[in-house]
Amino acid sequence: MPVVRDLRVLLRLANFRRLLTVRLLSQAADGVYQVALATYVVFSPERQTSPADIASAMAVLLLPYSLIGPFAGVLLDRWQRRQVFLYGNLLRAVLAVGTAVLILAAVPDWLFYASALSVTAVNRFVLAGLAASLPRVVDRERLVLANSLSPTAGTLAATAGGGLAFLVRIVASDSDAVVVLLGAGLYMCAGLASLRMSRELLGPDPQLVQPRLSTAISSTVRGLWEGLRHLAERRNAARVLTAMTLMRFCYGALTVMVLMLCRYAWYDSEDEGLALLGVAVAVSGAGFFAAAALTPWTVERMGPYGWMVTCAATAAVLEPALGLPFAPGPMLVAAFVLGLVTQGVKITTDTVVQTSVDDAYRGRVFSLYDMLFNVAFVGAAGVAALILPADGRSATLVLMVASLYAAVALTLVHWKRLDPML
């Protein structure tokens, strides 16, 4: 198969493999850390979690640093990206150890969230840097394939990390602190793995690097405006980012619903609900893997907009059919479908943005991308908190999400008609 042949060629590229290793270790650590936080906040026996509690936790962890995401991008376009991966992951290892100590000390929630917030802050730099670095290690012809493999492999690594966290938590007698320490160890490995690449390899170009922090910060406002203006001039990139943001909103709302169903509706025991949540995460990860295999082939035949329309329309039809029974079996099928379509759209969006945006602006644009991702997720959690009952069963939410998917599909069809070459 051509895809398999191209994939083998891609994996022969030493620098691509090295960047992929950093991504896999880093996102596996993210999966471990996020599961530790989720189980501590949602599934602790002493807590009676509501949709509003989940929305508040997401807002505390994601929203503040999402709002300063573009500023991180300005710095990312001036710092050597290899150094960001090295020091960013080592810093996260130290901060994660601090989170484990706070869990053991049973401190007030605000102090725990402040520690977790510090880890997610550094994450803004690392994830945006990984996306911006990819065109530096593969050629343009294989960029779609690279975007299928690399981010999807990272997502699968995060899923595997989450599964490992579930297992360690069972073995360690429900100790969330031990799970967080495991994440800290993986963050350290990710930082050390980046040393296999040269400082200059991942860009930005040497003439754009400003090593003095004060110089970089002083140009933040001007650089942010330039990044926004550059994105406004790249209409295709702006359009796919809009579609991806709306589909991320849908995914976020459904995530909160599944959390509440696992916690209260399907099982009486927290352990049984947590186990089912782990299965749902694994099934969704299988959908991500399927998207990685399908997207290069489908984009080649349908074009990027055609594949995105197919994904959004599929979700619009199948999400209510599978979600309205509010039963574990159909919901697991829905998890696979939504994992496939969401990741399929993300892979396509990554490629369109990378090929439409100049290298000097990629860090800023991908930080904006990251900001939109998290704001959409937090906004979805807030809306879900207003709609969902305590047990998570809400036909209103399911139908609202289906309508949004349908609106995205119709809008993409309209944009494709405006430019049949897309």
The 8 nearest C-alpha neighbors of each residue, nearest first, counted from 0:
[[1, 3, 2, 4, 5, 6, 296, 7],
 [2, 0, 4, 3, 5, 6, 296, 7],
 [1, 3, 5, 4, 0, 6, 296, 295],
 [2, 4, 6, 0, 1, 5, 7, 8],
 [3, 5, 1, 7, 6, 2, 0, 8],
 [6, 4, 8, 2, 7, 3, 1, 9],
 [5, 7, 9, 3, 8, 4, 2, 10],
 [6, 8, 10, 4, 9, 5, 3, 11],
 [9, 7, 5, 11, 6, 10, 4, 12],
 [10, 8, 6, 11, 7, 12, 5, 15],
 [9, 11, 7, 12, 8, 16, 6, 15],
 [10, 12, 8, 9, 13, 7, 16, 15],
 [13, 11, 10, 15, 9, 14, 16, 8],
 [12, 14, 16, 15, 11, 17, 10, 136],
 [15, 13, 17, 16, 12, 136, 18, 196],
 [14, 16, 18, 136, 12, 17, 13, 19],
 [17, 15, 19, 13, 14, 18, 10, 20],
 [16, 18, 14, 20, 19, 15, 13, 21],
 [19, 17, 15, 21, 20, 16, 14, 22],
 [18, 20, 16, 22, 17, 21, 15, 23],
 [21, 19, 17, 23, 22, 18, 16, 24],
 [20, 22, 189, 18, 24, 19, 23, 192],
 [23, 21, 19, 25, 20, 24, 153, 26],
 [24, 22, 153, 20, 26, 156, 25, 21],
 [25, 23, 189, 27, 21, 22, 26, 185],
 [24, 26, 22, 28, 189, 27, 23, 186],
 [25, 27, 29, 157, 28, 23, 24, 153],
 [28, 26, 157, 160, 156, 30, 24, 29],
 [27, 29, 182, 31, 185, 26, 25, 30],
 [30, 28, 26, 32, 27, 31, 33, 157],
 [31, 29, 157, 161, 160, 27, 33, 28],
 [30, 32, 161, 160, 28, 164, 182, 34],
 [33, 31, 29, 35, 182, 179, 30, 34],
 [34, 32, 36, 30, 35, 31, 29, 37],
 [35, 33, 37, 36, 31, 32, 161, 38],
 [34, 36, 32, 33, 38, 175, 37, 178],
 [37, 35, 33, 39, 34, 38, 40, 32],
 [38, 36, 34, 40, 39, 35, 41, 33],
 [37, 39, 42, 41, 35, 40, 36, 34],
 [38, 40, 36, 43, 37, 41, 42, 35],
 [39, 41, 37, 38, 36, 42, 43, 46],
 [42, 40, 38, 37, 48, 39, 43, 46],
 [43, 41, 38, 269, 39, 44, 40, 273],
 [42, 44, 39, 46, 45, 41, 38, 40],
 [45, 43, 46, 42, 269, 47, 41, 268],
 [44, 46, 43, 47, 42, 48, 41, 40],
 [47, 45, 43, 44, 48, 41, 42, 40],
 [48, 46, 49, 45, 44, 41, 43, 42],
 [47, 49, 41, 46, 52, 50, 53, 40],
 [48, 50, 52, 51, 389, 53, 47, 259],
 [51, 49, 384, 53, 52, 54, 387, 48],
 [50, 52, 384, 54, 49, 53, 55, 381],
 [53, 51, 55, 49, 50, 54, 48, 56],
 [52, 54, 56, 50, 55, 51, 57, 49],
 [55, 53, 380, 51, 57, 381, 52, 56],
 [54, 56, 58, 52, 53, 57, 51, 59],
 [55, 57, 53, 59, 58, 54, 60, 52],
 [58, 56, 54, 60, 55, 59, 61, 377],
 [59, 57, 62, 55, 61, 56, 60, 377],
 [58, 60, 56, 57, 61, 55, 62, 112],
 [59, 61, 116, 57, 58, 56, 62, 115],
 [62, 60, 58, 57, 59, 65, 64, 63],
 [61, 63, 65, 58, 64, 374, 66, 59],
 [64, 62, 66, 65, 61, 67, 59, 60],
 [65, 63, 67, 66, 62, 120, 61, 68],
 [66, 64, 370, 68, 62, 67, 63, 61],
 [65, 67, 64, 63, 68, 62, 370, 69],
 [66, 68, 64, 70, 65, 69, 71, 63],
 [67, 69, 65, 71, 366, 70, 370, 66],
 [70, 68, 72, 366, 367, 71, 67, 363],
 [71, 69, 73, 72, 67, 68, 219, 223],
 [72, 70, 68, 74, 69, 73, 75, 124],
 [73, 71, 363, 75, 362, 69, 366, 70],
 [72, 74, 70, 76, 363, 75, 71, 219],
 [73, 75, 77, 71, 72, 76, 215, 78],
 [74, 76, 72, 78, 77, 73, 362, 71],
 [75, 77, 362, 73, 74, 78, 203, 72],
 [78, 76, 208, 74, 209, 75, 207, 79],
 [79, 77, 75, 208, 76, 80, 74, 210],
 [80, 78, 82, 81, 202, 203, 83, 198],
 [79, 81, 83, 82, 201, 78, 128, 202],
 [82, 80, 84, 83, 198, 79, 201, 85],
 [83, 81, 85, 80, 84, 79, 86, 198],
 [82, 84, 80, 87, 81, 85, 86, 79],
 [83, 85, 87, 81, 82, 86, 88, 125],
 [86, 84, 190, 82, 83, 87, 88, 193],
 [85, 87, 89, 88, 83, 84, 90, 82],
 [88, 86, 90, 84, 83, 89, 85, 121],
 [87, 89, 190, 91, 186, 90, 86, 85],
 [88, 90, 92, 86, 187, 91, 87, 190],
 [91, 89, 87, 93, 88, 92, 86, 94],
 [90, 92, 88, 94, 93, 89, 118, 95],
 [93, 91, 183, 89, 186, 95, 90, 94],
 [92, 94, 90, 96, 91, 95, 97, 89],
 [95, 93, 97, 91, 96, 92, 118, 90],
 [96, 94, 98, 92, 97, 183, 93, 91],
 [97, 95, 99, 93, 94, 98, 180, 183],
 [96, 98, 94, 100, 95, 99, 101, 93],
 [97, 99, 95, 101, 96, 100, 114, 102],
 [100, 98, 176, 96, 102, 97, 101, 179],
 [99, 101, 97, 103, 98, 102, 104, 96],
 [102, 100, 104, 98, 99, 103, 106, 105],
 [103, 101, 99, 105, 104, 100, 176, 98],
 [104, 102, 100, 101, 105, 99, 176, 106],
 [103, 105, 101, 102, 106, 100, 99, 107],
 [106, 104, 102, 103, 101, 107, 108, 111],
 [105, 107, 104, 101, 108, 110, 111, 102],
 [108, 106, 109, 110, 111, 105, 101, 112],
 [109, 107, 111, 110, 112, 106, 105, 113],
 [108, 110, 112, 111, 107, 113, 106, 114],
 [111, 109, 113, 112, 108, 107, 114, 106],
 [112, 110, 108, 114, 113, 109, 101, 115],
 [113, 111, 115, 109, 114, 110, 116, 108],
 [114, 112, 116, 110, 111, 115, 109, 117],
 [113, 115, 117, 111, 116, 112, 98, 110],
 [116, 114, 112, 118, 117, 113, 111, 119],
 [115, 117, 113, 60, 119, 114, 118, 112],
 [118, 116, 120, 114, 115, 119, 113, 121],
 [119, 117, 115, 120, 91, 116, 121, 94],
 [118, 120, 122, 116, 121, 117, 115, 123],
 [121, 119, 117, 122, 118, 123, 64, 116],
 [120, 122, 123, 119, 124, 118, 87, 125],
 [121, 123, 119, 125, 120, 124, 126, 118],
 [124, 122, 121, 120, 125, 126, 127, 68],
 [125, 123, 122, 127, 121, 126, 128, 71],
 [124, 126, 128, 122, 127, 123, 84, 129],
 [127, 125, 129, 128, 123, 124, 122, 130],
 [126, 128, 130, 365, 124, 129, 366, 125],
 [129, 127, 131, 125, 126, 130, 124, 132],
 [130, 128, 126, 132, 127, 131, 125, 133],
 [129, 131, 127, 128, 132, 133, 126, 365],
 [130, 132, 128, 361, 129, 362, 133, 127],
 [133, 131, 129, 201, 135, 130, 134, 128],
 [132, 134, 135, 130, 136, 131, 129, 137],
 [135, 133, 137, 136, 132, 138, 142, 131],
 [136, 134, 133, 132, 201, 137, 200, 202],
 [135, 137, 15, 134, 133, 14, 138, 132],
 [138, 136, 134, 135, 142, 139, 141, 133],
 [137, 139, 140, 141, 142, 134, 136, 135],
 [138, 140, 142, 141, 137, 134, 354, 143],
 [141, 139, 138, 142, 143, 137, 144, 145],
 [142, 140, 144, 139, 143, 138, 145, 137],
 [141, 143, 145, 139, 144, 140, 146, 138],
 [144, 142, 146, 145, 141, 350, 295, 147],
 [143, 145, 147, 141, 146, 142, 295, 148],
 [146, 144, 142, 148, 147, 143, 149, 141],
 [147, 145, 143, 144, 149, 148, 346, 142],
 [148, 146, 291, 144, 145, 346, 149, 151],
 [147, 149, 145, 151, 146, 152, 291, 150],
 [148, 150, 152, 151, 146, 145, 147, 153],
 [151, 149, 153, 152, 148, 146, 154, 147],
 [152, 150, 154, 153, 148, 149, 147, 287],
 [151, 153, 155, 149, 154, 150, 148, 156],
 [154, 152, 150, 156, 23, 151, 155, 26],
 [155, 153, 151, 157, 156, 152, 150, 158],
 [154, 156, 158, 152, 157, 153, 284, 159],
 [157, 155, 27, 153, 159, 154, 158, 23],
 [158, 156, 30, 27, 160, 26, 154, 155],
 [157, 159, 155, 161, 156, 160, 30, 284],
 [160, 158, 156, 162, 161, 157, 155, 163],
 [161, 159, 27, 30, 31, 157, 163, 158],
 [160, 162, 30, 31, 164, 158, 159, 163],
 [163, 161, 159, 165, 164, 160, 158, 166],
 [162, 164, 160, 166, 161, 165, 167, 159],
 [163, 165, 161, 167, 31, 162, 166, 178],
 [164, 166, 162, 168, 163, 167, 161, 169],
 [167, 165, 163, 169, 164, 168, 170, 162],
 [168, 166, 170, 164, 169, 165, 171, 163],
 [167, 169, 173, 171, 165, 166, 170, 174],
 [170, 168, 166, 167, 172, 171, 173, 165],
 [169, 171, 167, 168, 172, 166, 173, 174],
 [172, 170, 168, 169, 174, 173, 167, 177],
 [171, 173, 169, 174, 170, 168, 167, 175],
 [174, 172, 168, 169, 171, 175, 170, 167],
 [175, 173, 176, 171, 172, 177, 168, 178],
 [174, 176, 178, 35, 177, 173, 179, 168],
 [175, 177, 99, 179, 174, 178, 102, 180],
 [178, 176, 180, 179, 175, 174, 181, 171],
 [179, 177, 181, 175, 176, 180, 164, 35],
 [178, 180, 182, 176, 181, 177, 32, 99],
 [181, 179, 183, 177, 182, 178, 96, 176],
 [180, 182, 178, 184, 179, 183, 177, 185],
 [183, 181, 28, 179, 185, 180, 31, 184],
 [182, 184, 92, 180, 186, 95, 181, 185],
 [185, 183, 181, 187, 182, 186, 180, 188],
 [184, 186, 188, 182, 28, 187, 183, 24],
 [187, 185, 183, 189, 88, 92, 188, 184],
 [186, 188, 89, 184, 190, 185, 189, 92],
 [187, 189, 185, 191, 190, 186, 192, 184],
 [190, 188, 24, 21, 192, 186, 25, 187],
 [189, 191, 85, 88, 187, 188, 192, 193],
 [190, 192, 188, 193, 189, 194, 187, 85],
 [193, 191, 189, 194, 190, 21, 195, 188],
 [192, 194, 195, 191, 190, 85, 196, 21],
 [195, 193, 196, 192, 191, 197, 85, 190],
 [194, 196, 193, 192, 197, 17, 191, 14],
 [197, 195, 194, 193, 198, 200, 17, 14],
 [196, 198, 200, 199, 195, 194, 81, 201],
 [197, 199, 81, 200, 196, 79, 82, 201],
 [198, 200, 197, 202, 201, 79, 205, 81],
 [201, 199, 197, 202, 198, 196, 135, 81],
 [202, 200, 132, 135, 80, 199, 81, 203],
 [203, 201, 204, 199, 200, 79, 80, 132],
 [202, 204, 76, 79, 207, 205, 201, 208],
 [203, 205, 202, 207, 206, 208, 199, 359],
 [206, 204, 208, 207, 203, 202, 199, 79],
 [205, 207, 204, 208, 209, 203, 77, 202],
 [208, 206, 205, 204, 77, 203, 209, 76],
 [209, 207, 77, 205, 206, 78, 210, 203],
 [208, 210, 77, 211, 215, 207, 78, 214],
 [209, 211, 208, 212, 78, 77, 215, 214],
 [212, 210, 214, 213, 209, 215, 216, 208],
 [213, 211, 215, 214, 216, 210, 209, 74],
 [212, 214, 216, 215, 211, 217, 218, 210],
 [215, 213, 217, 211, 212, 216, 218, 209],
 [214, 216, 212, 218, 213, 217, 74, 209],
 [215, 217, 219, 213, 218, 214, 212, 74],
 [216, 218, 214, 215, 219, 213, 220, 221],
 [217, 219, 216, 215, 221, 220, 222, 214],
 [220, 218, 222, 216, 221, 217, 73, 223],
 [219, 221, 223, 222, 218, 224, 217, 70],
 [222, 220, 224, 223, 218, 219, 225, 217],
 [221, 223, 225, 219, 220, 224, 218, 73],
 [224, 222, 226, 220, 225, 221, 219, 227],
 [223, 225, 227, 221, 226, 222, 228, 220],
 [224, 226, 222, 228, 223, 227, 229, 221],
 [227, 225, 229, 223, 224, 228, 363, 360],
 [228, 226, 230, 224, 229, 225, 231, 223],
 [227, 229, 231, 225, 230, 226, 224, 232],
 [228, 230, 226, 232, 227, 231, 225, 233],
 [229, 231, 233, 227, 232, 228, 226, 237],
 [232, 230, 228, 233, 229, 227, 234, 237],
 [231, 233, 229, 230, 234, 228, 237, 227],
 [234, 232, 230, 231, 236, 235, 355, 237],
 [235, 233, 237, 236, 232, 238, 231, 230],
 [236, 234, 238, 237, 233, 239, 351, 355],
 [235, 237, 352, 239, 234, 238, 233, 351],
 [238, 236, 234, 240, 235, 239, 241, 230],
 [239, 237, 241, 235, 240, 236, 234, 242],
 [238, 240, 242, 241, 236, 348, 237, 243],
 [239, 241, 243, 237, 238, 242, 244, 236],
 [242, 240, 238, 244, 239, 243, 237, 245],
 [243, 241, 239, 245, 244, 240, 407, 246],
 [242, 244, 240, 246, 245, 241, 247, 239],
 [245, 243, 247, 241, 242, 246, 372, 240],
 [246, 244, 248, 242, 247, 243, 241, 249],
 [247, 245, 249, 243, 248, 244, 250, 242],
 [246, 248, 250, 244, 245, 249, 243, 251],
 [249, 247, 375, 245, 251, 379, 376, 246],
 [250, 248, 246, 252, 247, 251, 400, 253],
 [249, 251, 247, 253, 248, 252, 254, 246],
 [252, 250, 376, 254, 248, 379, 249, 253],
 [253, 251, 379, 249, 254, 255, 380, 250],
 [252, 254, 256, 250, 255, 251, 257, 249],
 [253, 255, 251, 257, 256, 252, 250, 258],
 [256, 254, 258, 253, 252, 257, 380, 259],
 [255, 257, 253, 391, 259, 254, 258, 260],
 [258, 256, 260, 254, 259, 255, 261, 253],
 [259, 257, 255, 261, 256, 260, 262, 254],
 [258, 260, 391, 262, 256, 257, 261, 390],
 [261, 259, 264, 257, 391, 262, 263, 258],
 [262, 260, 272, 258, 259, 265, 263, 257],
 [261, 263, 259, 272, 260, 258, 269, 264],
 [264, 262, 390, 260, 261, 259, 265, 266],
 [265, 263, 260, 390, 266, 261, 262, 391],
 [264, 266, 261, 260, 263, 267, 272, 262],
 [267, 265, 268, 272, 264, 271, 263, 261],
 [266, 268, 263, 269, 265, 271, 272, 264],
 [267, 269, 271, 270, 266, 272, 262, 263],
 [270, 268, 272, 271, 42, 273, 262, 267],
 [269, 271, 273, 268, 272, 274, 42, 275],
 [272, 270, 274, 268, 273, 269, 266, 275],
 [273, 271, 261, 269, 275, 262, 274, 270],
 [272, 274, 276, 270, 271, 275, 269, 277],
 [275, 273, 277, 271, 276, 272, 270, 278],
 [276, 274, 278, 272, 277, 273, 279, 271],
 [275, 277, 279, 273, 278, 274, 272, 280],
 [276, 278, 274, 280, 275, 279, 273, 281],
 [279, 277, 275, 281, 276, 280, 282, 274],
 [280, 278, 276, 282, 277, 281, 331, 283],
 [279, 281, 277, 283, 278, 282, 284, 276],
 [282, 280, 284, 278, 283, 279, 277, 285],
 [283, 281, 285, 279, 284, 335, 280, 278],
 [282, 284, 335, 338, 334, 286, 280, 285],
 [285, 283, 281, 287, 286, 282, 155, 280],
 [286, 284, 282, 288, 283, 287, 289, 281],
 [285, 287, 339, 338, 335, 283, 289, 284],
 [288, 286, 284, 339, 290, 338, 285, 289],
 [287, 289, 285, 291, 290, 286, 284, 151],
 [288, 290, 286, 292, 291, 287, 339, 293],
 [291, 289, 339, 343, 287, 293, 288, 292],
 [292, 290, 147, 288, 289, 293, 294, 148],
 [291, 293, 289, 290, 294, 288, 295, 147],
 [294, 292, 290, 296, 291, 295, 297, 289],
 [293, 295, 297, 296, 290, 291, 298, 343],
 [296, 294, 298, 297, 144, 293, 299, 143],
 [295, 297, 299, 294, 293, 298, 300, 2],
 [296, 298, 294, 300, 299, 295, 301, 293],
 [299, 297, 302, 303, 301, 295, 300, 296],
 [298, 300, 296, 297, 302, 301, 295, 303],
 [301, 299, 297, 298, 302, 296, 305, 306],
 [302, 300, 305, 298, 297, 306, 299, 303],
 [301, 303, 298, 305, 304, 299, 300, 421],
 [304, 302, 298, 306, 305, 347, 307, 421],
 [305, 303, 307, 306, 302, 421, 308, 415],
 [304, 306, 301, 308, 302, 307, 303, 309],
 [307, 305, 309, 303, 308, 304, 301, 298],
 [306, 308, 304, 310, 309, 344, 305, 311],
 [309, 307, 408, 305, 311, 306, 310, 312],
 [308, 310, 306, 312, 307, 311, 313, 305],
 [311, 309, 340, 307, 313, 308, 312, 306],
 [310, 312, 408, 314, 308, 404, 313, 309],
 [313, 311, 315, 309, 314, 408, 310, 405],
 [314, 312, 310, 316, 315, 311, 309, 317],
 [313, 315, 311, 317, 318, 312, 316, 310],
 [314, 316, 401, 404, 312, 405, 313, 318],
 [317, 315, 313, 314, 318, 312, 319, 320],
 [316, 318, 320, 314, 319, 321, 315, 313],
 [317, 319, 314, 321, 320, 322, 316, 315],
 [320, 318, 322, 321, 323, 317, 397, 398],
 [321, 319, 317, 318, 322, 323, 316, 324],
 [320, 322, 329, 318, 319, 333, 317, 323],
 [321, 323, 319, 325, 318, 324, 330, 320],
 [322, 324, 325, 319, 321, 394, 320, 397],
 [323, 325, 326, 322, 321, 329, 320, 330],
 [326, 324, 323, 322, 392, 327, 330, 329],
 [325, 327, 324, 328, 329, 330, 322, 265],
 [326, 328, 330, 329, 331, 325, 265, 275],
 [329, 327, 331, 330, 326, 332, 321, 333],
 [330, 328, 321, 332, 331, 327, 326, 333],
 [329, 331, 333, 327, 332, 328, 322, 321],
 [330, 332, 334, 333, 328, 329, 279, 327],
 [333, 331, 329, 335, 330, 334, 336, 328],
 [332, 334, 330, 336, 331, 335, 321, 337],
 [335, 333, 283, 331, 337, 332, 336, 338],
 [334, 336, 283, 286, 338, 332, 282, 333],
 [337, 335, 333, 339, 338, 334, 286, 340],
 [336, 338, 340, 334, 339, 335, 341, 333],
 [337, 339, 286, 283, 335, 287, 341, 336],
 [338, 340, 286, 290, 287, 336, 337, 342],
 [341, 339, 310, 343, 337, 342, 338, 344],
 [340, 342, 344, 338, 343, 339, 337, 345],
 [343, 341, 345, 344, 339, 287, 340, 338],
 [342, 344, 340, 290, 346, 341, 345, 339],
 [345, 343, 347, 341, 342, 307, 346, 348],
 [344, 346, 342, 348, 347, 343, 349, 341],
 [347, 345, 349, 343, 348, 344, 147, 146],
 [346, 348, 344, 350, 345, 349, 303, 351],
 [347, 349, 345, 351, 350, 346, 239, 344],
 [350, 348, 346, 352, 347, 351, 353, 345],
 [349, 351, 353, 347, 348, 352, 143, 354],
 [352, 350, 348, 354, 353, 349, 355, 236],
 [351, 353, 236, 355, 349, 350, 354, 356],
 [354, 352, 350, 351, 356, 355, 349, 361],
 [353, 355, 351, 352, 356, 350, 357, 139],
 [356, 354, 352, 353, 351, 236, 233, 357],
 [357, 355, 353, 354, 352, 361, 358, 360],
 [356, 358, 359, 360, 361, 355, 354, 353],
 [359, 357, 361, 360, 356, 203, 131, 362],
 [358, 360, 357, 361, 76, 203, 362, 207],
 [361, 359, 358, 363, 357, 362, 226, 364],
 [362, 360, 364, 358, 363, 131, 359, 365],
 [363, 361, 72, 76, 365, 364, 131, 75],
 [364, 362, 72, 366, 73, 361, 360, 365],
 [363, 365, 367, 361, 366, 362, 368, 360],
 [366, 364, 368, 367, 362, 127, 363, 361],
 [365, 367, 369, 72, 363, 68, 69, 368],
 [368, 366, 370, 364, 69, 365, 369, 68],
 [369, 367, 365, 371, 366, 370, 364, 372],
 [368, 370, 366, 372, 367, 371, 365, 373],
 [369, 371, 65, 367, 373, 372, 368, 68],
 [372, 370, 374, 368, 369, 373, 375, 244],
 [373, 371, 369, 370, 375, 374, 244, 368],
 [372, 374, 376, 375, 370, 371, 65, 377],
 [373, 375, 377, 371, 376, 372, 378, 370],
 [376, 374, 248, 378, 373, 372, 377, 371],
 [377, 375, 251, 373, 379, 248, 374, 378],
 [376, 378, 380, 374, 379, 375, 58, 57],
 [379, 377, 375, 381, 380, 376, 374, 382],
 [378, 380, 252, 376, 382, 248, 251, 377],
 [381, 379, 54, 383, 377, 378, 382, 252],
 [382, 380, 378, 384, 54, 379, 383, 377],
 [383, 381, 379, 385, 384, 380, 378, 386],
 [382, 384, 380, 386, 385, 381, 252, 387],
 [385, 383, 50, 51, 381, 382, 386, 387],
 [386, 384, 382, 383, 387, 381, 51, 50],
 [387, 385, 383, 384, 382, 396, 388, 393],
 [386, 388, 391, 383, 384, 393, 385, 389],
 [389, 387, 391, 390, 392, 386, 393, 50],
 [388, 390, 391, 49, 387, 50, 259, 263],
 [391, 389, 264, 263, 388, 392, 260, 259],
 [390, 392, 259, 260, 256, 388, 387, 389],
 [393, 391, 390, 388, 325, 387, 394, 260],
 [394, 392, 395, 396, 387, 391, 397, 388],
 [395, 393, 397, 396, 398, 323, 392, 322],
 [396, 394, 393, 398, 397, 399, 386, 387],
 [395, 397, 399, 394, 393, 398, 400, 386],
 [396, 398, 394, 400, 395, 399, 319, 401],
 [399, 397, 401, 395, 400, 396, 394, 402],
 [400, 398, 396, 402, 401, 397, 395, 403],
 [399, 401, 403, 397, 402, 398, 249, 396],
 [402, 400, 315, 398, 404, 399, 403, 405],
 [403, 401, 405, 399, 400, 404, 406, 398],
 [404, 402, 406, 400, 405, 401, 407, 399],
 [403, 405, 315, 401, 407, 311, 402, 406],
 [404, 406, 402, 408, 315, 403, 407, 312],
 [405, 407, 403, 409, 408, 404, 410, 402],
 [408, 406, 410, 404, 405, 409, 242, 411],
 [407, 409, 308, 405, 311, 411, 406, 410],
 [410, 408, 412, 406, 411, 407, 405, 413],
 [411, 409, 413, 407, 412, 408, 406, 414],
 [410, 412, 414, 408, 413, 409, 308, 415],
 [411, 413, 409, 415, 410, 414, 416, 408],
 [414, 412, 410, 416, 411, 415, 409, 417],
 [415, 413, 411, 417, 416, 412, 410, 418],
 [414, 416, 412, 418, 417, 413, 419, 421],
 [417, 415, 413, 418, 414, 419, 412, 411],
 [416, 418, 414, 415, 419, 413, 412, 420],
 [417, 419, 415, 416, 420, 421, 414, 413],
 [420, 418, 416, 415, 421, 417, 414, 304],
 [421, 419, 418, 415, 302, 416, 417, 304],
 [420, 419, 418, 302, 415, 304, 303, 305]]
